[in-house]
Amino acid sequence: MLTTVGYMLEAGYYAALGWTQALNPALFASGTDVPMLLLQKALVVWLFLLGGLLIGTAWYRNTGLGALMIPVGLLAVAFSGISVSGEPGPFGWIKGLLPIEPGLGWALATHLVLYALFIGLSWIMVRDVPIRNKTGAAT
């Protein structure tokens, strides 16, 4: 939400000075395109939250497994960047494998698949973990 307000303030500031607001290619065309700004930020934030859930549950299960989930999270960030803005970050080789143009359809499909993957893997990590009782707790 704050990012959206920041883009809007920046757009007003640039307009007052007669400058053009140069944005990286993304789902939104300008700093005042509030619905698309909110959608893009929500897609990315939820991906980060679910990626953290996956890494955390894997780490709780086994530290080695948790460490193995970190690259999975990083690859998900690359796929997210490609689908939203065409920018893969440090994973440029992935973009060569995926000849897609960023856009709303790809962004929604990519993020929904990644959400399902992260939730499913998180469930696999914790489904049979016993709940521990508090020791020494007053009753």
C-alpha positions, -999 to +999 in steps of 0.1 A: +000+000+000+028+024+009+046+016-024+014+026-043+012+059-024+049+065-031+044+060-068+015+084-068+035+110-049+064+106-072+041+110-103+028+142-089+063+155-081+076+146-115+045+162-132+050+194-112+086+196-124+077+188-160+096+155-159+085+122-172+083+093-148+105+065-161+093+031-148+106-003-155+082-024-176+056-039-153+019-046-151+013-009-144+018+018-171+021+048-147+025+056-111-012+065-110-024+032-122-035+022-087-054-011-093-025-026-113+001-013-088-018-029-060-022-061-079+014-064-088+026-057-053+000-081-038+012-109-062+048-104-052+042-100-014+021-131-012+048-150-031+074-138-007+052-148+023+044-182+010+081-187+001+090-179+036+064-203+049+079-231+027+115-224+038+104-220+075+084-253+075+112-271+057+138-258+081+116-268+111+115-303+096+152-306+088+178-279+085+193-295+054+159-296+037+153-260+047+186-251+030+175-269-001+143-248-003+162-215-005+171-220-042+135-230-048+124-197-034+150-178-054+139-195-087+103-186-078+114-149-075+130-152-110+098-166-125+078-139-108+100-112-122+098-126-157+061-128-156+055-094-141+082-072-158+104-094-179+133-090-155+147-123-142+172-107-118+204-127-115+188-156-134+190-144-169+194-179-183+159-187-172+145-160-195+161-176-224+143-208-217+109-191-214+100-171-245+071-152-229+062-116-227+053-102-193+017-094-189-013-098-166-023-133-178+012-147-174+017-130-141-016-143-126-010-179-140+027-179-128+018-167-093-012-190-088+009-220-098+038-209-075+013-203-046-001-238-050+033-253-052+045-235-021+013-243-001+015-279-012+051-284-003+046-266+030+018-290+038+040-320+029+066-306+053+043-303+083+015-327+079+030-354+101+050-332+125+039-339+161+026-310+181+049-306+211+035-300+246+049-272+267+071-287+294+068-273+329+037-252+320+014-245+349-020-261+346 
